[in-house]
Amino acid sequence: MKQDTFNLMLRFLHVSDSYNEPPRSSASYDPQYKYRKVLEHLTARWQQGYDLFKVLSIDETIVGFKGRHCLVNYIRIKKHHQWGPKEYNLADSKTGYVLNTVYHTSALQVSDKGQPFDVCNKLLENHSGKHHHLVVDNYYTSRVLCEEMLKRQIYVTGTVRKGRPGLPDGINAKLTTKGEMNVMRNGQIMALSWVDRKQVRMLSTHASAKTCEKTLWNGQVKTLPTVVVEYNGGMGGVDVADQMADAYAAERRTMKCWKKIFFHLLDRTMTNAYIMYKLNPNITKPMGHYNFIVEVIEGLLGGYQESRQHVGRPSLGDMQSRFTARHFCETIPDKKRKVCAVCSKSRVSGYKGTRITTWCKSCGVGLCRKECFQAFHT
């Protein structure tokens, strides 16, 4: 497809009815109106036909966009982009499959328990009673989250910030000796403070206070709390999904924020499809990520191919007719000139690109009167 044709199609791409969009001055204005239907449709499809593993993770992602829009956020040194709409993703920690996505808006907080709790509550609204293990970072972890998720039979493990409401004073206290650990428990909720290179505070309703030996990448054997091992093993689900989606992302420069989000959702859908393809037990040797994307695109095209115009000089005519038909050396009309078709190719000594006044009218090419005319037709 020509680039101009693609840009023209992209110009008229719409996924919502702009005539029914509430104005900005209206109380019912929705900053996600232009892509909300696509988001709801895709997230519903993501949750069909995929069986989650036990460990889940929630983390945020920035969709790269530096234009002016109320959804644009800034996160310092965060992953692939720093500016753009911020989305919260629920992903399978084992495979990186993204199951649900919500975007950061002012209307995301609906309770007095804080926006981090409301984000987790919205992403996990269809997963109660399945005994999943949720791993989150210190932005989301709180005592309220652990208590409420435990009522829904969802276990939580995560780092927690100092001074969070409900955190015991013994956990907030500063520890200085490397390897020093302080553990406190209230029912099924365990709070831990441990010093490695710096002090780490954690809450968990799943792990215990035991320690285990872990072999690091450099071969060193280190004693770690089991809650730290579970956190490190389960926190990277969204990061894996982002790496796979950004590897072959369909990013295009645009002034429309919703188009950036739309193509990002398509990339996320393609990544989820590839993960499901690799999990198919009937496929013994799965293809690579890039080859999978090419196969999907070719399948959607269905063999369609746009005709191409040949670039360059036109052909010299029928190659057979110049040897069999009758030809005459004539003067080019209107005092025009042409380059000799034989001299220009052979680059004979002394040839300086001179344009001549004689040609073969039947062949439509310039030819010198003697040797070149004869050589061209024999």
C-alpha positions in Angstrom: 0.0 0.0 0.0 1.2 3.5 -0.8 2.1 5.7 2.0 -0.3 8.5 0.8 -3.1 5.9 0.7 -2.4 4.8 4.2 -2.2 8.4 5.6 -5.5 9.1 3.9 -7.1 6.1 5.5 -5.6 7.1 8.9 -6.9 10.6 8.5 -10.5 9.4 8.3 -10.1 6.7 11.1 -12.7 7.1 13.8 -13.9 4.7 16.5 -16.7 6.8 18.0 -19.5 9.2 16.9 -18.1 12.7 17.4 -21.5 14.2 16.9 -22.8 12.7 20.2 -19.7 13.6 22.2 -20.5 15.9 25.2 -18.8 19.3 25.1 -15.9 20.1 27.4 -18.1 22.6 29.3 -20.7 20.0 30.0 -20.9 18.2 33.3 -21.2 14.8 31.5 -17.9 15.4 29.6 -15.9 12.2 29.3 -12.2 12.5 28.3 -12.2 8.8 27.3 -15.3 9.1 25.1 -13.4 8.7 21.8 -11.9 5.3 22.7 -14.1 4.0 25.5 -16.1 1.5 23.4 -12.9 0.0 22.0 -11.4 -0.3 25.4 -14.6 -2.0 26.9 -14.8 -4.4 23.9 -11.1 -5.4 24.0 -10.9 -5.9 27.8 -14.1 -8.1 27.6 -12.4 -10.2 24.9 -9.1 -10.4 26.8 -11.0 -12.1 29.7 -12.6 -14.7 27.5 -10.8 -18.0 26.7 -7.8 -17.4 29.0 -7.3 -19.3 32.3 -5.3 -17.3 34.7 -2.4 -18.7 36.8 -2.4 -18.1 40.5 -0.1 -15.1 40.8 -1.2 -11.7 39.4 0.4 -8.3 39.4 -0.9 -4.7 39.0 1.3 -1.9 37.7 1.1 1.3 35.7 2.2 2.0 32.1 2.7 5.2 30.2 1.4 5.4 26.6 3.9 7.8 24.9 2.3 11.1 24.0 3.6 14.6 24.4 0.6 16.6 23.1 -1.8 18.6 25.1 -4.5 16.6 26.7 -6.0 16.2 30.2 -5.0 12.5 30.3 -1.3 13.3 29.9 0.8 12.4 33.0 4.5 12.5 33.8 6.4 9.7 35.5 10.1 10.3 36.1 12.4 7.6 34.6 9.5 5.1 34.2 9.8 2.3 31.7 9.5 3.1 27.9 7.9 6.6 28.1 7.8 9.4 30.6 4.9 11.5 29.1 1.5 10.3 28.1 -1.8 8.8 29.4 -1.2 6.5 32.4 -2.9 3.1 32.4 -3.2 0.6 35.2 -2.9 -3.0 34.1 -3.8 -6.4 35.7 -1.4 -9.0 34.3 -0.6 -12.7 34.7 2.8 -12.7 36.4 3.9 -16.0 34.8 3.1 -15.2 31.1 2.6 -11.4 31.0 -0.9 -11.7 29.6 -2.8 -8.5 30.3 -6.4 -9.2 31.5 -7.8 -5.7 32.3 -6.8 -2.1 31.8 -8.1 1.2 33.2 -6.9 4.7 32.5 -6.0 7.3 35.0 -8.6 10.1 35.3 -9.9 12.3 38.1 -13.1 10.1 38.2 -11.2 6.9 39.0 -11.4 7.4 42.7 -14.9 6.6 43.9 -14.4 5.8 47.7 -12.7 7.3 50.7 -10.1 4.5 50.7 -7.9 6.2 48.2 -7.3 5.9 44.4 -4.7 3.0 44.7 -7.4 0.9 46.4 -10.1 1.8 43.9 -7.8 0.9 41.0 -7.1 -2.6 42.5 -10.8 -3.0 43.3 -11.9 -2.1 39.7 -9.3 -4.3 38.0 -10.2 -7.3 40.2 -14.0 -6.9 40.3 -14.5 -10.2 38.4 -11.9 -12.4 40.3 -13.3 -12.8 43.8 -13.3 -16.2 45.4 -10.6 -17.7 43.2 -7.7 -17.5 45.7 -5.5 -15.5 43.4 -2.2 -14.1 44.8 -1.9 -10.4 43.9 1.6 -8.8 43.9 1.8 -4.9 43.9 4.4 -2.2 44.6 4.3 0.4 47.4 1.9 2.7 45.5 -1.0 0.3 46.0 -0.1 -1.7 49.2 -2.0 -0.7 52.4 -3.6 -2.4 55.3 -7.0 -1.6 54.0 -6.2 -3.3 50.7 -5.0 -6.5 52.4 -8.1 -6.6 54.6 -10.6 -6.0 51.9 -9.0 -8.4 49.4 -8.8 -11.1 52.1 -12.6 -10.9 52.4 -12.8 -11.6 48.7 -10.4 -14.6 49.0 -7.6 -12.7 47.2 -4.1 -12.8 48.8 -1.9 -9.7 48.7 1.9 -9.3 48.8 3.7 -6.0 48.3 6.1 -3.4 49.5 4.6 -0.6 51.6 5.6 3.0 52.1 6.7 4.2 55.5 3.9 5.9 57.5 0.9 4.3 55.7 -2.2 4.3 57.9 -2.5 1.2 60.0 1.2 0.3 59.8 2.7 -0.6 63.2 5.3 1.6 64.8 7.7 -1.3 65.0 7.6 -1.6 61.2 8.0 2.2 60.7 11.0 2.2 63.0 14.4 2.6 61.3 16.7 -0.4 61.1 20.4 0.0 60.2 22.2 -3.4 60.4 22.2 -5.3 57.1 20.2 -8.5 57.5 18.2 -7.3 60.5 14.5 -8.2 60.3 11.4 -7.2 62.3 8.2 -9.2 61.9 4.7 -8.4 63.3 1.4 -10.1 62.6 -2.2 -9.2 63.1 -4.4 -12.2 62.2 -3.5 -13.3 58.7 -1.8 -10.0 57.8 2.0 -10.1 58.2 4.1 -6.9 58.3 7.9 -7.2 57.8 10.8 -4.8 57.9 14.1 -6.0 56.5 17.4 -4.4 55.7 19.4 -5.4 52.6 21.1 -2.5 50.7 18.3 -0.4 52.2 15.4 -0.9 54.5 12.3 -2.6 52.9 8.9 -2.7 54.4 6.3 -5.3 53.2 2.8 -6.5 53.9 1.5 -9.9 53.0 -1.5 -12.2 53.6 0.1 -15.1 51.7 3.8 -15.5 52.7 5.3 -16.5 56.0 8.1 -15.0 58.1 10.5 -17.9 57.2 13.8 -17.4 55.4 15.3 -19.3 52.6 18.6 -19.5 50.6 18.5 -18.0 47.1 21.3 -18.4 44.5 21.8 -15.0 42.8 22.8 -14.5 39.2 26.5 -14.2 40.1 26.4 -17.6 42.0 26.3 -16.0 45.4 24.0 -17.7 47.9 22.0 -15.3 49.9 19.5 -15.7 52.8 16.2 -13.9 52.0 12.7 -13.8 53.6 10.2 -15.9 51.7 8.0 -12.9 51.3 10.8 -11.1 49.4 11.3 -14.1 47.1 7.5 -14.2 46.3 7.5 -10.5 45.6 10.5 -10.6 43.3 9.0 -13.6 41.4 5.5 -12.1 40.9 6.0 -8.4 40.4 7.2 -8.4 36.8 4.1 -9.4 34.9 3.2 -6.0 33.6 6.8 -5.3 32.7 7.0 -8.4 30.6 3.8 -7.4 28.8 5.2 -3.9 28.1 8.5 -5.3 26.8 6.7 -7.6 24.4 4.2 -4.9 23.2 7.0 -2.3 22.7 9.2 -4.7 20.7 7.0 -4.3 17.6 4.8 -1.4 18.5 2.7 0.3 15.8 3.7 3.7 17.1 3.0 6.7 14.7 3.4 10.3 15.4 0.0 12.0 15.7 -1.6 15.0 17.4 -4.6 12.9 18.5 -4.2 11.4 22.0 -7.0 8.8 21.4 -5.2 7.4 18.3 -2.1 6.7 20.4 -4.2 4.8 22.9 -6.1 3.0 20.1 -2.9 1.7 18.4 -1.5 0.8 21.8 -4.6 -1.3 22.6 -4.1 -3.0 19.3 -0.5 -3.8 20.2 -1.6 -5.1 23.6 -4.2 -7.3 21.9 -1.6 -8.7 19.5 0.7 -9.5 22.4 -2.1 -11.3 24.3 -2.9 -13.3 21.1 0.8 -14.3 20.8 0.9 -15.4 24.5 -2.2 -17.6 24.0 -0.7 -19.0 20.8 2.4 -20.1 22.7 0.4 -21.7 25.5 -1.4 -23.9 22.9 -0.4 -27.5 23.8 -0.9 -28.7 20.2 2.0 -26.4 19.0 5.3 -28.1 19.7 7.6 -25.4 18.1 5.9 -22.0 18.1 7.0 -19.3 15.7 8.7 -16.1 16.9 6.8 -12.9 17.9 7.6 -11.0 14.7 6.6 -13.9 12.4 3.4 -14.3 14.3 2.5 -10.6 13.7 3.3 -11.0 10.0 1.1 -14.1 9.8 -1.8 -12.3 11.5 -1.5 -9.3 9.2 -1.3 -11.5 6.0 -4.4 -13.4 7.2 -6.4 -10.2 7.7 -5.4 -9.0 4.3 -6.6 -12.2 2.7 -4.1 -12.0 -0.2 -5.0 -8.5 -1.2 -2.2 -6.6 -2.9 -2.3 -3.2 -4.5 -0.9 -2.8 -8.0 2.4 -1.0 -8.2 3.5 1.4 -10.8 7.0 0.7 -12.3 9.5 3.4 -11.4 12.2 4.4 -14.0 12.5 4.9 -17.7 9.9 3.3 -20.0 11.0 0.2 -21.9 12.4 0.4 -25.4 9.4 -1.3 -26.9 8.9 -4.9 -28.2 12.4 -6.4 -28.3 11.4 -8.9 -31.0 9.8 -6.4 -33.4 12.9 -4.4 -33.7 14.6 -7.4 -35.3 11.8 -8.4 -37.7 9.8 -5.2 -38.6 10.9 -2.6 -41.2 12.7 0.4 -39.7 13.9 3.7 -41.1 16.3 6.3 -39.8 14.5 9.7 -39.7 14.9 13.2 -38.3 13.2 13.8 -35.0 10.3 16.3 -35.6 10.0 19.7 -34.0 13.8 19.9 -33.8 13.9 17.7 -30.7 16.9 15.7 -29.7 17.4 12.3 -28.0 20.3 10.3 -26.5 21.5 7.5 -28.8 20.3 4.2 -27.3 23.5 2.3 -28.4 26.2 4.9 -27.5 24.7 5.7 -24.1 24.8 2.0 -23.1 28.2 1.0 -24.6 29.9 4.1 -23.4 32.3 4.1 -26.4 35.5 6.1 -26.2 34.8 9.7 -26.8 31.1 9.6 -25.9 30.1 12.7 -24.0 26.3 12.2 -23.7 25.6 14.2 -26.9 21.9 14.3 -27.9 21.3 13.6 -31.5 18.6 14.6 -34.0 17.9 11.2 -35.7 15.8 8.3 -34.4 13.9 5.2 -35.4 10.2 6.2 -35.4 9.0 2.6 -35.0 11.1 1.9 -31.9 10.8 5.4 -30.5 14.6 5.6 -29.6 17.4 7.9 -30.7 20.0 6.3 -32.9 23.0 7.5 -34.8 22.7 7.1 -38.6 25.2 4.4 -39.4 26.7 1.9 -37.0 24.3 2.5 -34.1 21.2 2.1 -36.2 22.4 -1.1 -37.7 23.7 -2.5 -34.4 20.3 -1.8 -32.7 18.3 -3.7 -35.3 20.6 -6.8 -35.7 
